Amino acid sequence: AGREVTLQEHLQDTANAARLIFDSESRVGRNFRRAFKLDETESEVFMINLVVACLFHDIGKANEGFARAIDGKKQAQVIRHEHLSALVLQLPEIQCWLTGNSGIRQPIVLAAVLSHHLKAEYRKIGVTPTGCSDKVCELFFGDAQVQTILSEISKVAGLGPAPILSCY
């Protein structure tokens, strides 16, 4: 109790949980594949997309506002973390990189990332949350944890070297 979990650990734990839940040997995994009539190839594509979405889902937490919110400053977030995660997926270098695996369904990964808190309303995307007086925040996408997660995505999806996001 009380142990802090790093962003990297959280993203990896989420991906590992998804792998275990949807493993072809698990009851949920078998039932899911049967319900959606997924053959072996489609099951592999599903799993890659699921894990990529899990690894991206909270990458937007790598920012100053989220760090301040964790430290107790209410309304410190200039942008919701899942909206920022979705924006990362829209970076040209990320989109280009993800095309290295033709099985990655970028719109599906984007939808999963953007909607994982069910707060993705088109009128609120990119709008400063209510009560936040800040107008800008520093992004920490050059952080080693973010780069490690991108490298993990590269391994999972069989992609080339991950893009460096240090300029964001």
LUMVEXLUM-288739 format. One line per field, with one value per residue (C-alpha): residue in one letter; x negated, z negated, y. Coordinates in pm, 1 decimal, always signed. Layout:
r <- c(A,...)
xx <- c(X,...)
zz <- c(Z,...)
yy <- c(Y,...)
REM end
This chain:
r <- c(A,G,R,E,V,T,L,Q,E,H,L,Q,D,T,A,N,A,A,R,L,I,F,D,S,E,S,R,V,G,R,N,F,R,R,A,F,K,L,D,E,T,E,S,E,V,F,M,I,N,L,V,V,A,C,L,F,H,D,I,G,K,A,N,E,G,F,A,R,A,I,D,G,K,K,Q,A,Q,V,I,R,H,E,H,L,S,A,L,V,L,Q,L,P,E,I,Q,C,W,L,T,G,N,S,G,I,R,Q,P,I,V,L,A,A,V,L,S,H,H,L,K,A,E,Y,R,K,I,G,V,T,P,T,G,C,S,D,K,V,C,E,L,F,F,G,D,A,Q,V,Q,T,I,L,S,E,I,S,K,V,A,G,L,G,P,A,P,I,L,S,C,Y)
xx <- c(+0.0,-119.4,-370.7,-386.9,-351.8,-538.6,-370.0,-584.3,-481.5,-113.6,-120.3,-308.1,-74.8,+227.8,+85.3,-0.7,+350.9,+502.5,+275.7,+383.9,+754.7,+768.0,+512.8,+638.6,+608.9,+823.6,+1200.0,+1262.0,+1020.2,+1176.3,+1530.2,+1432.7,+1276.0,+1575.7,+1828.9,+1649.8,+1559.7,+1188.4,+958.6,+595.7,+465.7,+743.2,+679.8,+315.1,+411.8,+665.7,+404.4,+146.6,+400.9,+518.5,+166.6,+66.5,+378.5,+298.0,-57.7,+60.1,+372.3,+216.3,-96.0,+66.9,+11.2,-350.1,-288.3,-333.1,+38.6,+96.4,-208.9,-71.6,+271.7,+113.5,-59.7,+281.3,+337.4,+696.8,+781.6,+412.5,+465.9,+476.1,+595.7,+733.1,+465.7,+662.6,+715.1,+341.0,+272.7,+498.9,+316.3,-14.6,+133.2,+203.9,-155.9,-280.3,-590.3,-377.3,-127.0,-405.5,-583.1,-266.6,-217.9,-518.9,-270.8,+19.9,+221.4,+237.7,+577.6,+491.6,+853.9,+943.5,+639.2,+719.8,+1083.4,+981.1,+726.8,+953.4,+1257.4,+1106.8,+1267.3,+1587.6,+1544.0,+1467.1,+1728.0,+1646.8,+1722.9,+1468.8,+1171.9,+875.2,+1080.1,+926.7,+1110.6,+1342.0,+1161.9,+814.3,+658.9,+339.1,+311.8,+3.7,-179.7,-512.8,-505.1,-742.2,-739.3,-1120.6,-1125.7,-1297.4,-973.2,-788.0,-1073.7,-1075.9,-703.1,-749.4,-1027.6,-793.2,-530.2,-799.0,-874.6,-509.2,-412.5,-734.9,-800.8,-1124.2,-1292.7,-1051.2,-1040.4,-1201.5,-941.8,-1182.0,-1072.2,-724.1)
zz <- c(+0.0,+78.8,+341.9,+636.8,+977.8,+1260.4,+1589.7,+1759.5,+1504.3,+1539.2,+1918.7,+1910.4,+1640.3,+1849.9,+2156.5,+1952.7,+1803.1,+2152.3,+2274.3,+1985.4,+2018.1,+2395.2,+2424.7,+2661.3,+2376.0,+2133.0,+2113.7,+2193.7,+2485.4,+2630.0,+2589.6,+2738.7,+3043.3,+3088.8,+3048.4,+3305.8,+3529.0,+3527.6,+3691.7,+3582.1,+3803.0,+3698.7,+3334.5,+3369.7,+3531.3,+3254.2,+2984.9,+3144.2,+3170.4,+2813.2,+2669.8,+2876.2,+2750.4,+2391.8,+2420.9,+2569.7,+2358.1,+2083.8,+2256.5,+2238.9,+1862.6,+1937.5,+1885.0,+1622.4,+1554.3,+1478.3,+1250.9,+1060.8,+1036.6,+883.0,+631.0,+522.9,+729.7,+843.9,+1191.8,+1289.5,+1619.0,+1927.9,+2132.8,+2034.2,+2052.7,+2288.1,+2527.5,+2520.4,+2571.9,+2878.3,+3009.1,+2976.0,+3200.3,+3457.3,+3473.5,+3830.3,+3708.5,+3495.7,+3775.2,+4023.5,+3775.7,+3708.2,+4080.9,+4049.8,+3941.8,+4184.5,+3915.0,+3692.5,+3734.4,+3637.9,+3620.6,+3384.5,+3162.6,+3161.0,+3065.7,+2781.2,+2645.9,+2676.8,+2521.2,+2239.2,+1978.7,+2181.4,+2175.9,+2542.8,+2654.8,+2977.5,+2820.0,+2543.0,+2735.5,+2674.2,+2464.2,+2134.9,+1853.3,+1635.3,+1352.4,+1503.6,+1518.5,+1691.1,+2065.6,+2139.5,+1988.0,+2047.9,+2218.9,+2105.1,+2419.8,+2434.8,+2096.3,+2081.2,+1968.6,+2278.3,+2502.0,+2329.1,+2394.1,+2759.3,+2782.6,+2628.2,+2891.4,+3155.7,+3027.5,+2988.3,+3335.7,+3516.8,+3607.2,+3679.3,+3424.4,+3230.3,+3317.7,+3071.2,+2932.2,+2745.1,+2939.2,+2783.2)
yy <- c(+0.0,+348.6,+238.3,+475.6,+316.5,+482.2,+562.6,+300.2,+34.6,+127.6,+102.9,-227.5,-365.2,-266.8,-440.8,-751.2,-763.5,-738.7,-1018.5,-1242.6,-1164.9,-1211.1,-1492.6,-1761.7,-2013.9,-1811.6,-1857.9,-1491.1,-1504.2,-1819.8,-1683.1,-1346.9,-1510.6,-1738.9,-1453.2,-1239.6,-1537.0,-1454.5,-1703.7,-1741.4,-1458.7,-1222.4,-1314.7,-1214.9,-883.6,-820.4,-888.1,-656.7,-375.0,-436.1,-426.4,-121.0,+61.5,-39.6,+87.8,+419.3,+473.2,+688.8,+819.3,+1163.5,+1159.8,+1255.5,+1625.5,+1892.8,+1942.8,+1576.5,+1569.5,+1869.4,+1706.6,+1395.9,+1623.3,+1749.7,+2064.1,+2031.9,+2159.7,+2157.0,+1976.0,+2194.3,+1894.9,+1556.1,+1289.2,+1062.2,+1352.4,+1417.9,+1045.6,+1055.4,+1362.3,+1175.0,+905.3,+1176.6,+1299.5,+1240.4,+1055.4,+821.3,+757.6,+690.6,+461.6,+259.3,+196.5,-34.8,-302.8,-333.4,-509.5,-203.4,-43.2,+313.5,+438.3,+152.3,+211.9,+584.1,+519.7,+288.1,+536.4,+839.1,+675.1,+469.4,+699.4,+742.9,+1121.8,+1175.2,+1424.1,+1602.2,+1941.9,+1879.3,+1738.1,+1964.1,+2208.8,+2317.7,+2135.1,+2343.8,+2522.1,+2511.0,+2854.9,+2739.9,+2786.6,+2577.2,+2284.8,+2123.3,+1784.8,+1512.0,+1299.2,+1294.3,+1118.5,+779.9,+612.1,+733.0,+620.4,+280.4,+240.3,+336.3,+77.1,-180.0,-94.4,-139.0,-491.4,-592.9,-474.2,-559.2,-197.7,-17.7,+206.7,+424.9,+792.7,+1030.8,+1270.6,+1497.3,+1805.4,+1789.8)
REM end
